[in-house]
Amino acid sequence: MQAFGRFLDVLDALRANCPWDKKQTNESLRPNTIEETYELCDALIKNDIHDICKELGDVLLHICFYAKIAEEKEQFDMADVCNALTRKMITRHPHVYHPSQIDAEDPKPLPYVPSDLGSPRDILGNPSDNLGQPSESEKPTTVTQVLENWEQIKLKEKDGNESVLSGVPEALPSLIKAYRIQDKARNVGFDWEQKEDVWKKVREELDELEAELKKEDKENSTKELGDFLFSVINAARLYKLNPDNALEMTNRKFIDRFNYIEAHSIKIGKPLKTMSLSEMDELWNEAKKVLKN
């Protein structure tokens, strides 16, 4: 808490005294926020602990900067951000917190027995009461159940999502958006009964894509390509694989291997454009053995 307070003091001083910080707005900071978020994601996938710590700080700076700008406009401040987040987390975890703890200064997870709330059974809840607290038998015990419960609670909140899929940000990259759409639909029961069944859909979409490609119909081919990719992402989700992480790993693998080919071409003084495909393919296979990725 002392470290966070010290950081906020520094931010206040910069906002008051630094020409660059003074002129920043929500609009001017937004592109930098996107860049910092991607830099954090890059550090996370590399598992670079030093950079993860550094990039978390950069993202935190932006979060607090937006709150500072809002405070100056008398809209809200960092305390409001924290309180709203705390309230939301307690509300959406009724299996961990009693509803009475939503605005408590020191929220206590269950089980606890406040003197003014009656017996432990009352605190843990009863299906017939109006507190929204599940009974012991109804409490979610798996990650899947918790996520399903989370989506149901969000739909009931007065400022929550109006529909199941409205909570998916429009600006998300398409691959991640597809995964989130499918995951949210799953949380309300719209999913394959057996994960193996998804492969029939993947093959069906691939066949339809190939059919349109043979017709050289670009518009329909594009639509079918989207359907095929969506089905592959669905398969990844069902098998608990993150398609975005998987694709990024392949991107990095390709870059490493292609850089190996390029470095070899420079070493022997033969530009890539003058190399035959078979020569490059041979170096590619060599890179696979050397780099082991």
Steps between C-alpha positions, in 0.01 A plus 500: 500500500790735573656424162169561322447827687853614411435422134173699504685796655753487217219489243337804663831688484556411135148602405555837670856574389597305186400666168443163330295350784294819532372484144398132496135406448310171478523524122875570490582220745288232335750396227777476760277290725445252218876485437581449869240222525656317207846543651372340820349215298834455323683476833242253630536263206879516532465443876756778549451574870698824493303637206166379642565705813603804295210480255246451780625832635450668163143368472431608860624848413241528227219373723582756765551775240145453370369510856700819564352669194150402615574630851595839356164507322326400826369182335666232716839423654728201561314413821175479302670268251623272780169506687299422187732212416487362855121525505477319166736220603311436824162513323613251235646256754204414726661161562788684674334813649168564669303786331532708819874532431457694174572841652687386810829678574663167581311234301532152648458183297273221619466339742462778755227573755410871538303538822219689329432248223387197694611140474767358268219345292349845450838638396574220256159561358188312415350455152179659623654826620553810288868556570618322186731280708492132392463217748797270559364249248459774237840659539720473189788261553669510159645776282227436241225541758655821631515646147140405430394661828705811413316550170159455660579759769627748238170477314309582820707808590324828427806637318614160374489353153165523323561170324740208531728618219478876560790473744743409221687824408461589133863613478646161597726337240287261294665178619461588868148631439396170342630309803318732743174479304509121508598493867215730602251293301632189675436658841126499431497146362543562125780256422582156362388215723817306416814689406587238238189603304666828403725326247205420276426874487866586432511256206165626371624860502827399330307321225282808444809722486669275244183495289485880484873528428458270200230735370745790548223690677697738721205638699356160591849355551568774754177418685579129502857568616352689795267210579788254480725707729211545745449123513873438560499753784194321639691172494794660680268632770336162552842340548601782739765638266547875457499564123652847531794370702538206262507723192747739662731209582485394135565859388813514714611157383464606137691824563787313668528246219470758223761717671728196502460466122561873451810499722641206303437679169691803628781278626554337159437822310196370314187720527175324582346605169766306311452183705284220366204377702676166551807678643286697742304189592823319581607785728152499656537134595846574634356785711241260645779273624727778624238716668288209628177699501 
